[in-house]
Amino acid sequence: QTYFLCTPNHNYDLSGADLTRLYNSPVYKAERMKRPLEGTRFVLGAISHSGVRVTLANGSQWLIHKGGGYGISSDTVVVNARHMSPDWRVVKEGNFLGRKTVADFVATGGSDYNFLFDNCHWASIRMMNQ
């Protein structure tokens, strides 16, 4: 099982102080990305999954994305980008120059998923426009 199924999946790379450090880290680059939904081979508008890959000062990359049941306290979650499949494609880039933190992106993504009104696409658009 991977991190990017549209089902609940609670895997953890970081906890405690490391997680706090990540959330407080400034974001320098953000890329809105899309991939096909599980079980499909194409991206067609909303028939896809989207998220934002952020790059930090140390060069590490993290995917911030939203889905029903993705997290415990929030449906917007952060995972190390090394877990991303090769199916993800960049659709928009933004230079944040360290003005926003990972926590800002998570908060902007929102804690509650709604298939129609607050899904992965709306969340990733808001993250890029903050």
N, CA, C and O atoms as a printed pandas DataFrame, in Angstrom:
     atom_number atom_name residue_name chain_id  residue_number  x_coord  y_coord  z_coord
0              1         N          GLN        A               1    0.852   -1.189    0.000
1              2        CA          GLN        A               1    0.000    0.000    0.000
2              3         C          GLN        A               1    0.889    1.242    0.000
3              4         O          GLN        A               1    1.914    1.277    0.681
4              5         N          THR        A               2    0.495    2.252   -0.762
5              6        CA          THR        A               2    1.273    3.475   -0.872
6              7         C          THR        A               2    0.586    4.605   -0.135
7              8         O          THR        A               2   -0.523    4.447    0.375
8              9         N          TYR        A               3    1.250    5.743   -0.083
9             10        CA          TYR        A               3    0.700    6.921    0.572
10            11         C          TYR        A               3   -0.425    7.564   -0.215
11            12         O          TYR        A               3   -1.162    8.377    0.343
12            13         N          PHE        A               4   -0.586    7.239   -1.470
13            14        CA          PHE        A               4   -1.417    8.071   -2.317
14            15         C          PHE        A               4   -2.684    7.398   -2.808
15            16         O          PHE        A               4   -3.213    7.773   -3.855
16            17         N          LEU        A               5   -3.175    6.428   -2.088
17            18        CA          LEU        A               5   -4.487    5.881   -2.397
18            19         C          LEU        A               5   -5.546    6.802   -1.816
19            20         O          LEU        A               5   -5.279    7.530   -0.861
20            21         N          CYS        A               6   -6.720    6.778   -2.372
21            22        CA          CYS        A               6   -7.806    7.616   -1.854
22            23         C          CYS        A               6   -8.561    6.877   -0.757
23            24         O          CYS        A               6   -9.792    6.876   -0.734
24            25         N          THR        A               7   -7.836    6.262    0.133
25            26        CA          THR        A               7   -8.395    5.577    1.292
26            27         C          THR        A               7   -7.565    5.972    2.502
27            28         O          THR        A               7   -6.432    6.425    2.345
28            29         N          PRO        A               8   -8.104    5.811    3.706
29            30        CA          PRO        A               8   -7.330    6.169    4.896
30            31         C          PRO        A               8   -6.025    5.387    4.954
31            32         O          PRO        A               8   -6.006    4.177    4.728
32            33         N          ASN        A               9   -4.951    6.076    5.253
33            34        CA          ASN        A               9   -3.637    5.457    5.340
34            35         C          ASN        A               9   -2.792    6.324    6.248
35            36         O          ASN        A               9   -2.477    7.462    5.898
36            37         N          HIS        A              10   -2.426    5.821    7.382
37            38        CA          HIS        A              10   -1.707    6.631    8.356
38            39         C          HIS        A              10   -0.292    6.090    8.546
39            40         O          HIS        A              10   -0.044    5.272    9.432
40            41         N          ASN        A              11    0.631    6.557    7.706
41            42        CA          ASN        A              11    2.041    6.231    7.842
42            43         C          ASN        A              11    2.758    7.485    8.312
43            44         O          ASN        A              11    2.357    8.600    7.979
44            45         N          TYR        A              12    3.811    7.301    9.081
45            46        CA          TYR        A              12    4.480    8.462    9.649
46            47         C          TYR        A              12    5.977    8.392    9.408
47            48         O          TYR        A              12    6.625    7.407    9.765
48            49         N          ASP        A              13    6.524    9.433    8.803
49            50        CA          ASP        A              13    7.964    9.560    8.651
50            51         C          ASP        A              13    8.558   10.299    9.836
51            52         O          ASP        A              13    9.686   10.019   10.239
52            53         N          LEU        A              14    7.812   11.235   10.396
53            54        CA          LEU        A              14    8.311   12.121   11.447
54            55         C          LEU        A              14    7.317   12.204   12.589
55            56         O          LEU        A              14    6.117   11.998   12.404
56            57         N          SER        A              15    7.829   12.508   13.768
57            58        CA          SER        A              15    6.952   12.775   14.907
58            59         C          SER        A              15    7.685   13.697   15.870
59            60         O          SER        A              15    8.888   13.923   15.734
60            61         N          GLY        A              16    6.957   14.225   16.836
61            62        CA          GLY        A              16    7.546   15.049   17.885
62            63         C          GLY        A              16    8.267   16.268   17.356
63            64         O          GLY        A              16    7.738   17.013   16.531
64            65         N          ALA        A              17    9.496   16.466   17.846
65            66        CA          ALA        A              17   10.278   17.659   17.511
66            67         C          ALA        A              17   10.577   17.744   16.016
67            68         O          ALA        A              17   10.594   18.837   15.449
68            69         N          ASP        A              18   10.814   16.598   15.375
69            70        CA          ASP        A              18   11.099   16.616   13.933
70            71         C          ASP        A              18    9.889   17.104   13.141
71            72         O          ASP        A              18   10.033   17.846   12.169
72            73         N          LEU        A              19    8.710   16.687   13.556
73            74        CA          LEU        A              19    7.489   17.125   12.884
74            75         C          LEU        A              19    7.261   18.618   13.097
75            76         O          LEU        A              19    6.884   19.328   12.164
76            77         N          THR        A              20    7.485   19.092   14.310
77            78        CA          THR        A              20    7.356   20.528   14.600
78            79         C          THR        A              20    8.342   21.331   13.765
79            80         O          THR        A              20    7.993   22.381   13.226
80            81         N          ARG        A              21    9.569   20.842   13.659
81            82        CA          ARG        A              21   10.598   21.523   12.863
82            83         C          ARG        A              21   10.164   21.602   11.401
83            84         O          ARG        A              21   10.314   22.644   10.763
84            85         N          LEU        A              22    9.626   20.503   10.871
85            86        CA          LEU        A              22    9.149   20.498    9.484
86            87         C          LEU        A              22    8.034   21.522    9.299
87            88         O          LEU        A              22    8.073   22.312    8.356
88            89         N          TYR        A              23    7.045   21.519   10.182
89            90        CA          TYR        A              23    5.908   22.429   10.046
90            91         C          TYR        A              23    6.327   23.891   10.133
91            92         O          TYR        A              23    5.686   24.751    9.529
92            93         N          ASN        A              24    7.389   24.185   10.872
93            94        CA          ASN        A              24    7.873   25.561   11.007
94            95         C          ASN        A              24    8.858   25.957    9.910
95            96         O          ASN        A              24    9.325   27.096    9.889
96            97         N          SER        A              25    9.180   25.043    9.005
97            98        CA          SER        A              25   10.170   25.305    7.955
98            99         C          SER        A              25    9.610   26.214    6.869
99           100         O          SER        A              25    8.486   26.016    6.407
100          101         N          PRO        A              26   10.402   27.221    6.458
101          102        CA          PRO        A              26    9.988   28.088    5.354
102          103         C          PRO        A              26    9.978   27.323    4.023
103          104         O          PRO        A              26   10.827   26.468    3.772
104          105         N          VAL        A              27    9.007   27.652    3.193
105          106        CA          VAL        A              27    8.877   27.062    1.855
106          107         C          VAL        A              27    9.469   28.036    0.845
107          108         O          VAL        A              27    9.131   29.220    0.839
108          109         N          TYR        A              28   10.358   27.527   -0.010
109          110        CA          TYR        A              28   10.987   28.378   -1.016
110          111         C          TYR        A              28   10.382   28.185   -2.403
111          112         O          TYR        A              28   10.286   29.137   -3.179
112          113         N          LYS        A              29    9.979   26.974   -2.713
113          114        CA          LYS        A              29    9.376   26.700   -4.015
114          115         C          LYS        A              29    8.157   25.811   -3.784
115          116         O          LYS        A              29    8.169   24.930   -2.924
116          117         N          ALA        A              30    7.111   26.054   -4.561
117          118        CA          ALA        A              30    5.917   25.208   -4.502
118          119         C          ALA        A              30    5.500   24.857   -5.922
119          120         O          ALA        A              30    5.528   25.703   -6.816
120          121         N          GLU        A              31    5.119   23.618   -6.119
121          122        CA          GLU        A              31    4.675   23.148   -7.428
122          123         C          GLU        A              31    3.328   22.449   -7.260
123          124         O          GLU        A              31    3.219   21.458   -6.539
124          125         N          ARG        A              32    2.316   22.970   -7.925
125          126        CA          ARG        A              32    1.026   22.270   -7.936
126          127         C          ARG        A              32    1.167   21.112   -8.908
127          128         O          ARG        A              32    1.641   21.280  -10.031
128          129         N          MET        A              33    0.751   19.940   -8.464
129          130        CA          MET        A              33    0.954   18.729   -9.246
130          131         C          MET        A              33   -0.334   17.931   -9.327
131          132         O          MET        A              33   -1.196   18.015   -8.452
132          133         N          LYS        A              34   -0.447   17.151  -10.403
133          134        CA          LYS        A              34   -1.590   16.252  -10.578
134          135         C          LYS        A              34   -1.086   14.874  -10.967
135          136         O          LYS        A              34   -0.014   14.715  -11.551
136          137         N          ARG        A              35   -1.899   13.886  -10.622
137          138        CA          ARG        A              35   -1.651   12.515  -11.061
138          139         C          ARG        A              35   -3.000   11.853  -11.330
139          140         O          ARG        A              35   -4.029   12.316  -10.837
140          141         N          PRO        A              36   -2.999   10.775  -12.110
141          142        CA          PRO        A              36   -4.257   10.061  -12.341
142          143         C          PRO        A              36   -4.818    9.510  -11.029
143          144         O          PRO        A              36   -4.069    9.203  -10.102
144          145         N          LEU        A              37   -6.133    9.390  -10.968
145          146        CA          LEU        A              37   -6.753    8.710   -9.834
146          147         C          LEU        A              37   -6.325    7.248   -9.838
147          148         O          LEU        A              37   -6.007    6.689  -10.888
148          149         N          GLU        A              38   -6.319    6.642   -8.673
149          150        CA          GLU        A              38   -5.978    5.229   -8.567
150          151         C          GLU        A              38   -6.881    4.419   -9.497
151          152         O          GLU        A              38   -8.102    4.572   -9.483
152          153         N          GLY        A              39   -6.266    3.564  -10.298
153          154        CA          GLY        A              39   -7.038    2.725  -11.209
154          155         C          GLY        A              39   -7.257    3.320  -12.586
155          156         O          GLY        A              39   -7.827    2.663  -13.457
156          157         N          THR        A              40   -6.810    4.570  -12.803
157          158        CA          THR        A              40   -6.914    5.180  -14.128
158          159         C          THR        A              40   -5.517    5.516  -14.630
159          160         O          THR        A              40   -4.554    5.528  -13.864
160          161         N          ARG        A              41   -5.422    5.785  -15.913
161          162        CA          ARG        A              41   -4.120    6.101  -16.508
162          163         C          ARG        A              41   -4.063    7.523  -17.059
163          164         O          ARG        A              41   -3.098    7.893  -17.728
164          165         N          PHE        A              42   -5.093    8.322  -16.780
165          166        CA          PHE        A              42   -5.140    9.646  -17.391
166          167         C          PHE        A              42   -5.528   10.705  -16.371
167          168         O          PHE        A              42   -6.111   10.414  -15.327
168          169         N          VAL        A              43   -5.185   11.944  -16.707
169          170        CA          VAL        A              43   -5.600   13.120  -15.942
170          171         C          VAL        A              43   -6.540   13.902  -16.838
171          172         O          VAL        A              43   -6.166   14.306  -17.938
172          173         N          LEU        A              44   -7.766   14.116  -16.366
173          174        CA          LEU        A              44   -8.750   14.875  -17.127
174          175         C          LEU        A              44   -9.485   15.775  -16.148
175          176         O          LEU        A              44  -10.481   15.376  -15.544
176          177         N          GLY        A              45   -8.976   17.011  -15.997
177          178        CA          GLY        A              45   -9.599   17.967  -15.083
178          179         C          GLY        A              45   -9.717   17.425  -13.679
179          180         O          GLY        A              45   -8.723   17.047  -13.058
180          181         N          ALA        A              46  -10.958   17.389  -13.178
181          182        CA          ALA        A              46  -11.201   16.927  -11.813
182          183         C          ALA        A              46  -11.082   15.413  -11.681
183          184         O          ALA        A              46  -11.084   14.890  -10.567
184          185         N          ILE        A              47  -10.980   14.706  -12.795
185          186        CA          ILE        A              47  -10.780   13.257  -12.735
186          187         C          ILE        A              47   -9.283   13.015  -12.580
187          188         O          ILE        A              47   -8.611   12.512  -13.480
188          189         N          SER        A              48   -8.793   13.391  -11.412
189          190        CA          SER        A              48   -7.372   13.310  -11.097
190          191         C          SER        A              48   -7.218   13.588   -9.608
191          192         O          SER        A              48   -8.195   13.865   -8.912
192          193         N          HIS        A              49   -5.984   13.511   -9.130
193          194        CA          HIS        A              49   -5.685   13.893   -7.750
194          195         C          HIS        A              49   -4.620   14.971   -7.822
195          196         O          HIS        A              49   -3.706   14.881   -8.641
196          197         N          SER        A              50   -4.722   15.990   -6.976
197          198        CA          SER        A              50   -3.726   17.058   -6.998
198          199         C          SER        A              50   -3.199   17.331   -5.605
199          200         O          SER        A              50   -3.826   16.999   -4.599
200          201         N          GLY        A              51   -2.034   17.942   -5.576
201          202        CA          GLY        A              51   -1.381   18.332   -4.339
202          203         C          GLY        A              51   -0.303   19.341   -4.656
203          204         O          GLY        A              51   -0.122   19.725   -5.811
204          205         N          VAL        A              52    0.417   19.771   -3.630
205          206        CA          VAL        A              52    1.484   20.749   -3.808
206          207         C          VAL        A              52    2.774   20.172   -3.239
207          208         O          VAL        A              52    2.844   19.806   -2.066
208          209         N          ARG        A              53    3.799   20.097   -4.096
209          210        CA          ARG        A              53    5.125   19.673   -3.643
210          211         C          ARG        A              53    5.912   20.923   -3.280
211          212         O          ARG        A              53    6.080   21.823   -4.102
212          213         N          VAL        A              54    6.394   20.971   -2.040
213          214        CA          VAL        A              54    7.151   22.135   -1.590
214          215         C          VAL        A              54    8.619   21.763   -1.429
215          216         O          VAL        A              54    8.958   20.628   -1.092
216          217         N          THR        A              55    9.485   22.749   -1.678
217          218        CA          THR        A              55   10.919   22.583   -1.492
218          219         C          THR        A              55   11.364   23.525   -0.389
219          220         O          THR        A              55   11.038   24.712   -0.402
220          221         N          LEU        A              56   12.116   22.984    0.573
221          222        CA          LEU        A              56   12.589   23.753    1.725
222          223         C          LEU        A              56   14.017   24.229    1.493
223          224         O          LEU        A              56   14.641   23.868    0.494
224          225         N          ALA        A              57   14.530   25.029    2.401
225          226        CA          ALA        A              57   15.871   25.612    2.269
226          227         C          ALA        A              57   16.947   24.538    2.137
227          228         O          ALA        A              57   17.939   24.742    1.437
228          229         N          ASN        A              58   16.763   23.399    2.799
229          230        CA          ASN        A              58   17.765   22.332    2.747
230          231         C          ASN        A              58   17.628   21.454    1.507
231          232         O          ASN        A              58   18.352   20.470    1.357
232          233         N          GLY        A              59   16.696   21.808    0.617
233          234        CA          GLY        A              59   16.495   21.060   -0.618
234          235         C          GLY        A              59   15.517   19.904   -0.494
235          236         O          GLY        A              59   15.158   19.295   -1.502
236          237         N          SER        A              60   15.079   19.589    0.715
237          238        CA          SER        A              60   14.128   18.485    0.870
238          239         C          SER        A              60   12.780   18.875    0.275
239          240         O          SER        A              60   12.398   20.046    0.268
240          241         N          GLN        A              61   12.075   17.873   -0.221
241          242        CA          GLN        A              61   10.780   18.110   -0.861
242          243         C          GLN        A              61    9.705   17.286   -0.162
243          244         O          GLN        A              61    9.922   16.138    0.225
244          245         N          TRP        A              62    8.531   17.916   -0.013
245          246        CA          TRP        A              62    7.412   17.318    0.700
246          247         C          TRP        A              62    6.142   17.550   -0.091
247          248         O          TRP        A              62    5.942   18.631   -0.643
248          249         N          LEU        A              63    5.284   16.548   -0.151
249          250        CA          LEU        A              63    3.993   16.686   -0.814
250          251         C          LEU        A              63    2.930   16.993    0.233
251          252         O          LEU        A              63    2.790   16.273    1.222
252          253         N          ILE        A              64    2.187   18.068    0.006
253          254        CA          ILE        A              64    1.069   18.444    0.866
254          255         C          ILE        A              64   -0.187   18.238    0.030
255          256         O          ILE        A              64   -0.373   18.887   -0.999
256          257         N          HIS        A              65   -1.047   17.328    0.484
257          258        CA          HIS        A              65   -2.247   17.038   -0.303
258          259         C          HIS        A              65   -3.395   16.650    0.606
259          260         O          HIS        A              65   -3.207   16.339    1.782
260          261         N          LYS        A              66   -4.587   16.674    0.033
261          262        CA          LYS        A              66   -5.811   16.501    0.814
262          263         C          LYS        A              66   -6.647   15.356    0.260
263          264         O          LYS        A              66   -6.759   15.177   -0.953
264          265         N          GLY        A              67   -7.227   14.590    1.168
265          266        CA          GLY        A              67   -8.126   13.516    0.769
266          267         C          GLY        A              67   -8.943   13.048    1.954
267          268         O          GLY        A              67   -8.522   13.197    3.102
268          269         N          GLY        A              68  -10.085   12.494    1.690
269          270        CA          GLY        A              68  -10.953   12.010    2.752
270          271         C          GLY        A              68  -10.280   10.915    3.563
271          272         O          GLY        A              68   -9.925    9.868    3.023
272          273         N          GLY        A              69  -10.104   11.153    4.861
273          274        CA          GLY        A              69   -9.491   10.166    5.738
274          275         C          GLY        A              69   -7.988   10.066    5.627
275          276         O          GLY        A              69   -7.403    9.121    6.156
276          277         N          TYR        A              70   -7.330   11.017    4.950
277          278        CA          TYR        A              70   -5.878   10.946    4.792
278          279         C          TYR        A              70   -5.140   11.082    6.116
279          280         O          TYR        A              70   -4.150   10.388    6.349
280          281         N          GLY        A              71   -5.613   11.967    6.983
281          282        CA          GLY        A              71   -4.934   12.186    8.254
282          283         C          GLY        A              71   -5.851   11.909    9.418
283          284         O          GLY        A              71   -7.003   11.515    9.236
284          285         N          ILE        A              72   -5.343   12.112   10.607
285          286        CA          ILE        A              72   -6.134   11.880   11.812
286          287         C          ILE        A              72   -6.803   13.170   12.264
287          288         O          ILE        A              72   -8.025   13.218   12.409
288          289         N          SER        A              73   -6.012   14.217   12.488
289          290        CA          SER        A              73   -6.605   15.488   12.934
290          291         C          SER        A              73   -6.925   16.414   11.771
291          292         O          SER        A              73   -7.631   17.406   11.951
292          293         N          SER        A              74   -6.420   16.108   10.582
293          294        CA          SER        A              74   -6.669   16.926    9.399
294          295         C          SER        A              74   -6.633   16.044    8.164
295          296         O          SER        A              74   -5.858   15.090    8.097
296          297         N          ASP        A              75   -7.473   16.362    7.187
297          298        CA          ASP        A              75   -7.454   15.638    5.916
298          299         C          ASP        A              75   -6.390   16.175    4.960
299          300         O          ASP        A              75   -6.175   15.597    3.895
300          301         N          THR        A              76   -5.718   17.278    5.326
301          302        CA          THR        A              76   -4.566   17.768    4.572
302          303         C          THR        A              76   -3.322   17.255    5.275
303          304         O          THR        A              76   -3.115   17.523    6.459
304          305         N          VAL        A              77   -2.495   16.518    4.546
305          306        CA          VAL        A              77   -1.346   15.852    5.149
306          307         C          VAL        A              77   -0.056   16.200    4.409
307          308         O          VAL        A              77   -0.080   16.689    3.279
308          309         N          VAL        A              78    1.068   15.937    5.074
309          310        CA          VAL        A              78    2.398   16.173    4.517
310          311         C          VAL        A              78    3.135   14.844    4.491
311          312         O          VAL        A              78    3.224   14.154    5.506
312          313         N          VAL        A              79    3.664   14.488    3.326
313          314        CA          VAL        A              79    4.465   13.269    3.213
314          315         C          VAL        A              79    5.740   13.583    2.447
315          316         O          VAL        A              79    5.769   14.496    1.621
316          317         N          ASN        A              80    6.784   12.830    2.721
317          318        CA          ASN        A              80    8.038   13.028    2.014
318          319         C          ASN        A              80    7.814   12.739    0.532
319          320         O          ASN        A              80    7.192   11.738    0.177
320          321         N          ALA        A              81    8.318   13.612   -0.321
321          322        CA          ALA        A              81    8.101   13.478   -1.766
322          323         C          ALA        A              81    8.746   12.221   -2.337
323          324         O          ALA        A              81    8.427   11.826   -3.459
324          325         N          ARG        A              82    9.639   11.590   -1.596
325          326        CA          ARG        A              82   10.246   10.351   -2.110
326          327         C          ARG        A              82    9.201    9.244   -2.269
327          328         O          ARG        A              82    9.438    8.268   -2.980
328          329         N          HIS        A              83    8.042    9.392   -1.610
329          330        CA          HIS        A              83    6.972    8.400   -1.718
330          331         C          HIS        A              83    6.074    8.632   -2.938
331          332         O          HIS        A              83    5.168    7.841   -3.198
332          333         N          MET        A              84    6.323    9.713   -3.686
333          334        CA          MET        A              84    5.477   10.023   -4.840
334          335         C          MET        A              84    5.761    9.064   -5.991
335          336         O          MET        A              84    6.909    8.708   -6.257
336          337         N          SER        A              85    4.693    8.656   -6.665
337          338        CA          SER        A              85    4.859    7.819   -7.855
338          339         C          SER        A              85    5.347    8.697   -9.009
339          340         O          SER        A              85    5.241    9.922   -8.937
340          341         N          PRO        A              86    5.878    8.092  -10.066
341          342        CA          PRO        A              86    6.323    8.883  -11.222
342          343         C          PRO        A              86    5.168    9.447  -12.048
343          344         O          PRO        A              86    5.402   10.158  -13.025
344          345         N          ASP        A              87    3.930    9.142  -11.672
345          346        CA          ASP        A              87    2.767    9.620  -12.423
346          347         C          ASP        A              87    2.422   11.079  -12.149
347          348         O          ASP        A              87    1.626   11.670  -12.878
348          349         N          TRP        A              88    3.012   11.672  -11.102
349          350        CA          TRP        A              88    2.726   13.074  -10.775
350          351         C          TRP        A              88    3.362   13.990  -11.817
351          352         O          TRP        A              88    4.489   13.751  -12.252
352          353         N          ARG        A              89    2.633   15.050  -12.223
353          354        CA          ARG        A              89    3.117   16.035  -13.198
354          355         C          ARG        A              89    2.914   17.442  -12.659
355          356         O          ARG        A              89    1.882   17.745  -12.060
356          357         N          VAL        A              90    3.912   18.304  -12.877
357          358        CA          VAL        A              90    3.821   19.703  -12.448
358          359         C          VAL        A              90    2.864   20.443  -13.372
359          360         O          VAL        A              90    2.979   20.345  -14.594
360          361         N          VAL        A              91    1.912   21.192  -12.791
361          362        CA          VAL        A              91    0.988   21.996  -13.590
362          363         C          VAL        A              91    1.141   23.491  -13.317
363          364         O          VAL        A              91    0.664   24.314  -14.098
364          365         N          LYS        A              92    1.799   23.848  -12.216
365          366        CA          LYS        A              92    2.030   25.265  -11.902
366          367         C          LYS        A              92    3.169   25.354  -10.903
367          368         O          LYS        A              92    3.298   24.504  -10.021
368          369         N          GLU        A              93    4.007   26.396  -11.042
369          370        CA          GLU        A              93    5.111   26.614  -10.110
370          371         C          GLU        A              93    4.977   27.968   -9.444
371          372         O          GLU        A              93    4.442   28.912  -10.027
372          373         N          GLY        A              94    5.465   28.056   -8.220
373          374        CA          GLY        A              94    5.456   29.322   -7.498
374          375         C          GLY        A              94    6.709   29.466   -6.661
375          376         O          GLY        A              94    7.191   28.491   -6.085
376          377         N          ASN        A              95    7.242   30.683   -6.590
377          378        CA          ASN        A              95    8.418   30.965   -5.776
378          379         C          ASN        A              95    7.957   31.688   -4.515
379          380         O          ASN        A              95    7.503   32.829   -4.586
380          381         N          PHE        A              96    8.071   31.032   -3.364
381          382        CA          PHE        A              96    7.568   31.604   -2.117
382          383         C          PHE        A              96    8.646   32.296   -1.289
383          384         O          PHE        A              96    8.331   32.966   -0.306
384          385         N          LEU        A              97    9.918   32.141   -1.674
385          386        CA          LEU        A              97   11.024   32.885   -1.060
386          387         C          LEU        A              97   11.051   32.791    0.464
387          388         O          LEU        A              97   11.536   33.708    1.127
388          389         N          GLY        A              98   10.541   31.701    1.026
389          390        CA          GLY        A              98   10.557   31.530    2.473
390          391         C          GLY        A              98    9.515   32.339    3.218
391          392         O          GLY        A              98    9.551   32.405    4.447
392          393         N          ARG        A              99    8.581   32.962    2.498
393          394        CA          ARG        A              99    7.565   33.808    3.149
394          395         C          ARG        A              99    6.469   33.004    3.837
395          396         O          ARG        A              99    5.799   33.522    4.730
396          397         N          LYS        A             100    6.275   31.763    3.445
397          398        CA          LYS        A             100    5.258   30.889    4.039
398          399         C          LYS        A             100    5.937   29.639    4.583
399          400         O          LYS        A             100    7.002   29.244    4.109
400          401         N          THR        A             101    5.312   29.022    5.580
401          402        CA          THR        A             101    5.846   27.793    6.158
402          403         C          THR        A             101    5.010   26.594    5.712
403          404         O          THR        A             101    3.931   26.747    5.139
404          405         N          VAL        A             102    5.530   25.409    5.985
405          406        CA          VAL        A             102    4.770   24.191    5.715
406          407         C          VAL        A             102    3.434   24.249    6.450
407          408         O          VAL        A             102    2.405   23.855    5.900
408          409         N          ALA        A             103    3.445   24.735    7.685
409          410        CA          ALA        A             103    2.206   24.852    8.469
410          411         C          ALA        A             103    1.195   25.765    7.784
411          412         O          ALA        A             103   -0.006   25.498    7.830
412          413         N          ASP        A             104    1.666   26.840    7.149
413          414        CA          ASP        A             104    0.761   27.730    6.412
414          415         C          ASP        A             104    0.074   26.976    5.273
415          416         O          ASP        A             104   -1.122   27.148    5.036
416          417         N          PHE        A             105    0.843   26.141    4.571
417          418        CA          PHE        A             105    0.272   25.365    3.467
418          419         C          PHE        A             105   -0.774   24.380    3.981
419          420         O          PHE        A             105   -1.847   24.242    3.393
420          421         N          VAL        A             106   -0.459   23.699    5.079
421          422        CA          VAL        A             106   -1.407   22.733    5.650
422          423         C          VAL        A             106   -2.685   23.445    6.093
423          424         O          VAL        A             106   -3.788   22.976    5.813
424          425         N          ALA        A             107   -2.534   24.571    6.780
425          426        CA          ALA        A             107   -3.709   25.322    7.249
426          427         C          ALA        A             107   -4.550   25.808    6.074
427          428         O          ALA        A             107   -5.779   25.755    6.122
428          429         N          THR        A             108   -3.891   26.279    5.024
429          430        CA          THR        A             108   -4.600   26.763    3.844
430          431         C          THR        A             108   -5.308   25.616    3.125
431          432         O          THR        A             108   -6.376   25.811    2.545
432          433         N          GLY        A             109   -4.721   24.432    3.163
433          434        CA          GLY        A             109   -5.364   23.259    2.570
434          435         C          GLY        A             109   -6.674   22.913    3.257
435          436         O          GLY        A             109   -7.601   22.407    2.624
436          437         N          GLY        A             110   -6.749   23.184    4.546
437          438        CA          GLY        A             110   -7.982   22.948    5.298
438          439         C          GLY        A             110   -8.031   21.572    5.930
439          440         O          GLY        A             110   -7.454   20.615    5.415
440          441         N          SER        A             111   -8.727   21.486    7.049
441          442        CA          SER        A             111   -8.740   20.235    7.810
442          443         C          SER        A             111   -9.815   19.254    7.378
443          444         O          SER        A             111   -9.667   18.052    7.597
444          445         N          ASP        A             112  -10.887   19.730    6.773
445          446        CA          ASP        A             112  -12.015   18.851    6.458
446          447         C          ASP        A             112  -12.213   18.688    4.958
447          448         O          ASP        A             112  -12.353   19.671    4.230
448          449         N          TYR        A             113  -12.225   17.440    4.503
449          450        CA          TYR        A             113  -12.415   17.118    3.092
450          451         C          TYR        A             113  -13.901   17.069    2.749
451          452         O          TYR        A             113  -14.709   16.534    3.508
452          453         N          ASN        A             114  -14.247   17.634    1.596
453          454        CA          ASN        A             114  -15.593   17.516    1.054
454          455         C          ASN        A             114  -15.437   17.270   -0.442
455          456         O          ASN        A             114  -14.819   18.074   -1.139
456          457         N          PHE        A             115  -15.986   16.180   -0.936
457          458        CA          PHE        A             115  -15.791   15.774   -2.327
458          459         C          PHE        A             115  -16.131   16.880   -3.317
459          460         O          PHE        A             115  -15.409   17.068   -4.295
460          461         N          LEU        A             116  -17.212   17.612   -3.086
461          462        CA          LEU        A             116  -17.633   18.650   -4.023
462          463         C          LEU        A             116  -17.049   20.024   -3.726
463          464         O          LEU        A             116  -16.637   20.732   -4.645
464          465         N          PHE        A             117  -17.008   20.408   -2.457
465          466        CA          PHE        A             117  -16.735   21.802   -2.117
466          467         C          PHE        A             117  -15.369   22.072   -1.490
467          468         O          PHE        A             117  -14.957   23.229   -1.409
468          469         N          ASP        A             118  -14.665   21.048   -1.049
469          470        CA          ASP        A             118  -13.338   21.259   -0.458
470          471         C          ASP        A             118  -12.497   20.004   -0.646
471          472         O          ASP        A             118  -12.158   19.306    0.310
472          473         N          ASN        A             119  -12.172   19.741   -1.904
473          474        CA          ASN        A             119  -11.423   18.538   -2.258
474          475         C          ASN        A             119   -9.951   18.861   -2.505
475          476         O          ASN        A             119   -9.495   19.972   -2.231
476          477         N          CYS        A             120   -9.223   17.892   -3.017
477          478        CA          CYS        A             120   -7.787   18.074   -3.246
478          479         C          CYS        A             120   -7.507   19.219   -4.217
479          480         O          CYS        A             120   -6.518   19.934   -4.054
480          481         N          HIS        A             121   -8.360   19.405   -5.221
481          482        CA          HIS        A             121   -8.124   20.452   -6.220
482          483         C          HIS        A             121   -8.299   21.851   -5.622
483          484         O          HIS        A             121   -7.452   22.723   -5.818
484          485         N          TRP        A             122   -9.397   22.059   -4.896
485          486        CA          TRP        A             122   -9.609   23.365   -4.257
486          487         C          TRP        A             122   -8.490   23.653   -3.262
487          488         O          TRP        A             122   -8.001   24.780   -3.182
488          489         N          ALA        A             123   -8.085   22.639   -2.506
489          490        CA          ALA        A             123   -7.029   22.827   -1.509
490          491         C          ALA        A             123   -5.707   23.216   -2.170
491          492         O          ALA        A             123   -5.035   24.138   -1.708
492          493         N          SER        A             124   -5.331   22.527   -3.242
493          494        CA          SER        A             124   -4.042   22.826   -3.880
494          495         C          SER        A             124   -4.060   24.190   -4.567
495          496         O          SER        A             124   -3.038   24.876   -4.604
496          497         N          ILE        A             125   -5.200   24.586   -5.107
497          498        CA          ILE        A             125   -5.318   25.927   -5.700
498          499         C          ILE        A             125   -5.152   26.994   -4.619
499          500         O          ILE        A             125   -4.431   27.972   -4.815
500          501         N          ARG        A             126   -5.821   26.805   -3.478
501          502        CA          ARG        A             126   -5.686   27.773   -2.372
502          503         C          ARG        A             126   -4.244   27.860   -1.888
503          504         O          ARG        A             126   -3.742   28.950   -1.615
504          505         N          MET        A             127   -3.583   26.718   -1.781
505          506        CA          MET        A             127   -2.189   26.721   -1.318
506          507         C          MET        A             127   -1.303   27.541   -2.247
507          508         O          MET        A             127   -0.456   28.306   -1.786
508          509         N          MET        A             128   -1.496   27.385   -3.547
509          510        CA          MET        A             128   -0.664   28.117   -4.506
510          511         C          MET        A             128   -0.993   29.607   -4.526
511          512         O          MET        A             128   -0.124   30.419   -4.843
512          513         N          ASN        A             129   -2.218   29.981   -4.197
513          514        CA          ASN        A             129   -2.653   31.381   -4.266
514          515         C          ASN        A             129   -2.482   32.157   -2.965
515          516         O          ASN        A             129   -2.782   33.350   -2.925
516          517         N          GLN        A             130   -2.011   31.515   -1.905
517          518        CA          GLN        A             130   -1.898   32.212   -0.614
518          519         C          GLN        A             130   -0.828   33.289   -0.635
519          520         O          GLN        A             130   -0.611   33.964    0.371
